[in-house]
Amino acid sequence: MTIEAYRKIWPQRLSAASIESEEEMARLIAIELKDELTHPRVRKSKEQKLDLAVERIHAAPLEPEEQQELIETYKKIAAQLD
Protein backbone atom coordinates (compact mmCIF):
# COMPACT_ATOMS: atom_id res chain seq x y z
CA MET A 1 0.00 0.00 0.00
CA THR A 2 2.81 2.44 0.77
CA ILE A 3 4.34 2.06 -2.70
CA GLU A 4 1.01 2.93 -4.34
CA ALA A 5 0.64 5.95 -2.05
CA TYR A 6 4.18 7.06 -2.92
CA ARG A 7 3.35 6.80 -6.61
CA LYS A 8 0.32 9.03 -6.06
CA ILE A 9 2.41 11.86 -4.62
CA TRP A 10 4.83 11.64 -7.57
CA PRO A 11 2.58 10.94 -10.59
CA GLN A 12 5.03 12.47 -13.09
CA ARG A 13 8.20 10.77 -11.80
CA LEU A 14 9.34 7.85 -13.88
CA SER A 15 11.44 6.57 -10.97
CA ALA A 16 8.34 6.39 -8.75
CA ALA A 17 6.35 4.55 -11.41
CA SER A 18 9.05 1.89 -11.74
CA ILE A 19 9.35 1.03 -8.03
CA GLU A 20 8.94 -2.67 -7.37
CA SER A 21 9.92 -2.99 -3.70
CA GLU A 22 9.84 -1.20 -0.37
CA GLU A 23 13.65 -1.06 -0.47
CA GLU A 24 13.63 0.85 -3.76
CA MET A 25 11.06 3.26 -2.35
CA ALA A 26 13.13 3.78 0.80
CA ARG A 27 16.21 4.52 -1.33
CA LEU A 28 14.31 7.15 -3.33
CA ILE A 29 12.92 8.72 -0.16
CA ALA A 30 16.44 8.89 1.32
CA ILE A 31 17.72 10.60 -1.84
CA GLU A 32 14.84 13.05 -1.62
CA LEU A 33 15.40 13.79 2.09
CA LYS A 34 19.15 14.29 1.57
CA ASP A 35 18.30 16.55 -1.38
CA GLU A 36 20.95 14.75 -3.44
CA LEU A 37 19.47 15.80 -6.78
CA THR A 38 19.96 19.50 -6.00
CA HIS A 39 23.19 21.47 -6.40
CA PRO A 40 25.09 21.45 -3.06
CA ARG A 41 24.92 25.23 -2.61
CA VAL A 42 21.13 25.29 -2.67
CA ARG A 43 20.31 22.07 -0.84
CA LYS A 44 17.74 22.17 1.93
CA SER A 45 18.19 20.43 5.27
CA LYS A 46 16.71 17.02 5.94
CA GLU A 47 14.17 18.66 8.26
CA GLN A 48 13.07 21.12 5.58
CA LYS A 49 12.72 18.33 3.04
CA LEU A 50 10.71 16.26 5.52
CA ASP A 51 8.36 19.20 6.15
CA LEU A 52 7.90 19.66 2.40
CA ALA A 53 7.19 15.95 1.97
CA VAL A 54 4.55 16.00 4.72
CA GLU A 55 2.88 19.00 3.06
CA ARG A 56 2.92 17.19 -0.29
CA ILE A 57 1.44 14.06 1.30
CA HIS A 58 -1.38 16.05 2.92
CA ALA A 59 -2.15 17.73 -0.43
CA ALA A 60 -2.17 14.45 -2.37
CA PRO A 61 -5.34 12.50 -3.20
CA LEU A 62 -4.71 9.86 -0.53
CA GLU A 63 -6.87 8.22 2.09
CA PRO A 64 -6.06 9.32 5.67
CA GLU A 65 -4.59 5.87 6.43
CA GLU A 66 -2.33 6.10 3.38
CA GLN A 67 -1.21 9.59 4.39
CA GLN A 68 -0.36 8.47 7.91
CA GLU A 69 1.51 5.38 6.74
CA LEU A 70 3.53 7.37 4.20
CA ILE A 71 4.37 10.11 6.72
CA GLU A 72 5.53 7.46 9.20
CA THR A 73 7.70 5.91 6.47
CA TYR A 74 9.29 9.27 5.68
CA LYS A 75 9.94 9.98 9.37
CA LYS A 76 11.44 6.53 9.93
CA ILE A 77 13.81 6.94 6.99
CA ALA A 78 14.72 10.50 8.08
CA ALA A 79 15.62 9.18 11.55
CA GLN A 80 17.90 6.55 9.99
CA LEU A 81 19.80 9.25 8.07
CA ASP A 82 21.25 10.78 11.25
Residue pairs with C-beta under 8 A, 6 or more apart in sequence:
1 66
1 69
2 22
2 25
2 66
2 69
2 70
2 73
3 19
3 21
3 22
3 25
4 66
5 60
5 62
5 66
5 67
5 69
5 70
6 16
6 19
6 25
6 28
6 29
6 70
7 16
7 17
7 19
8 60
8 61
8 62
8 66
9 16
9 56
9 57
9 60
9 62
9 70
10 16
15 28
16 28
19 25
19 28
25 73
26 73
26 77
29 53
29 73
29 74
29 77
30 77
30 80
30 81
31 37
32 49
32 53
33 46
33 49
33 50
33 53
33 74
33 77
33 78
33 81
34 46
34 49
34 81
35 43
35 44
35 46
35 49
38 44
44 52
46 78
46 81
47 78
50 74
50 75
50 78
53 74
54 71
54 74
57 67
57 70
57 71
57 74
58 67
60 67
62 70
